[in-house]
Amino acid sequence: MQIGMIGLGKMGGNMAERLRRGGHDVVGYDRDPAVSDVGSLADLVERLEAPRAVWVMVPAGEPTRATISQLRDLLSPGDLIIDGGNSHYKDDQVHAADLAEKGIGFVDVGVSGGIWGLENGYALMVGGAAEDVRRLDPIFVTLRPAGQDGFVHAGPVGAGHFAKMVHNGIEYGMMQAFAEGWELLEASDVVTDVPGAFASWRHGTVIRSWLLDLMVRALEQDPDLSELKGYAEDSGEGRWTVQAAVDHAVPLPAITAALYARFTSRQADSPSMKMIAALRNQFGGHAVASVEGQTGKGADAPGADVAPPREVQH
């Protein structure tokens, strides 16, 4: 089938290429004229035959909202917009209601697969009316992994991005668990081949996964991760997952802790950890590191201002 693709970056560009390889007619638009097939959104719409299908693959938030707003004024009744970015599911519901006033359909698609999707295919989590989803089936068949599942019509508009949001929250928790396990192995003087330990888990264990494969690959490239900073951004979906959990009164301790760990990673000298160190010093007399990196006096050290309580348990 014919489809317009807006946003030809790492994800959108590879998706457009996979669709072309599958025999589809893809008309792509990007702000970078070097990769764009047309000069504007209006040109894109003009190139497509009605009823049109346009896939929006730009950053979530205002860029997506602005693009959909422009398309609303350019498209005609019977046309269809697909939002394949990481938009919030409530935004989807607003877009669908607004577009419906002009007779334009809307489908939201959570896409997972990253830069590997061009060759391996993409997992697709779809929300929208059944007739709209059926109309896009040729596109979905080509994008998803060949001969495998990797696809779900999760429910009405918003369901696709809600499912992808939860998927990314789970991903946060899994990544955090692997990272903590790596740190503990590195801190131990018992295990001398940490990369080898992770590599051995790739076969026959219950934690084998693509994430584990990627972790082993990262350790092959940089065995002690000395080339990286201990900083991890969050895409926003981890926050939305935790907020949705609060709204639905569903406990998510692992995912929430993983999100907070990313916040901690952005602090060169975590204030909360300073307070933990200070409190431990007060009740237990632990040695603490000063700003200059020197060991300070514990609560029971000679010259300390406050005497430690007796028989402290911690």
Disulfide bonds with the S-S distance in Angstrom:
none
